Amino acid sequence: MNFFNGIIHNQVFIACFLAWFIAQLIKVVLTYFFENRFDASRFVGSGGMPSSHTSFVTSLATAVGLVSGYESSEFALSLVLALVVMYDAAGVRRSVGKQAQILNAIIDDFQKHRKDPLNEERLKELIGHTPIEVFAGAILGILIAHLVV
């Protein structure tokens, strides 16, 4: 069996990909619903509701648990990976986003008082996730894995 054929028949991979895809699609739909605008960049962007990183890794851990058993080393490895990603999404990356907001505000204020503008691009502010966004991503990932595997 070749690589491509193996991937498209791998239930764990399909669960992960589908969980990520649905989470990203939900971001586009929610942006349209709450902001009355279609923003296709939300499909590939980070941050927002639900956390696609979290749905990806929780579907991985759940699918591996369902396939290999929850007592397996593979499940333990995927669970640890999921916990690290979820901590990073709600902790470190969230803090980076807040810092970017503050720095952008400082630069905007600084620009108002300068004759020659700075040629700096704005920092990306929507990077991390709130705990609710991570929780929603986790529920989505677990649900998708149970539906696929």
C-alpha positions, 0 to 999 in steps of 0.5 A, a space after each residue: 500500500 502506498 503512502 497516500 492510500 495508507 493516509 486516506 484509510 488511516 482512521 486516526 489521521 482522518 479523525 484529526 484532519 476532520 476535527 481541524 477542518 470542522 473547527 476552522 470552518 466553525 470559525 468562518 461561520 461564527 465570524 460571518 454570524 457575529 460580525 456580518 462579514 465573510 472572512 476566508 482567512 479565518 479558515 487558516 488563521 489561528 486563535 478564535 472559537 473553537 481552538 483547532 489546535 486543541 480539536 486536532 490533538 484531542 481527536 488524535 489522543 482519543 482516536 489513538 486511545 480507541 484504536 490502540 487502547 487507553 493503556 497503550 504507550 501510544 495513547 500516553 504519548 498522544 495525551 501528553 502532546 495534547 496537554 502541552 498543545 492545550 496549555 500552550 494555546 491557552 497560556 503562552 500563545 494567549 499572553 503573546 496575543 495580549 502583548 501584541 495588542 498592547 504593543 500595537 496600541 503603543 505604536 498607534 499612539 506613537 505614530 500620532 505624534 511623529 511626522 515620519 511614520 514607522 514602517 512597521 507592520 502591526 503585530 498579529 493579535 489573535 494568536 492564542 485562545 481563552 480557556 472556553 475556546 480550548 474547552 470547545 476545541 477539546 469537546 469537538 475533537 473528542 466527539 469527531 474521533 468517536 464519530 470517525 473511529 
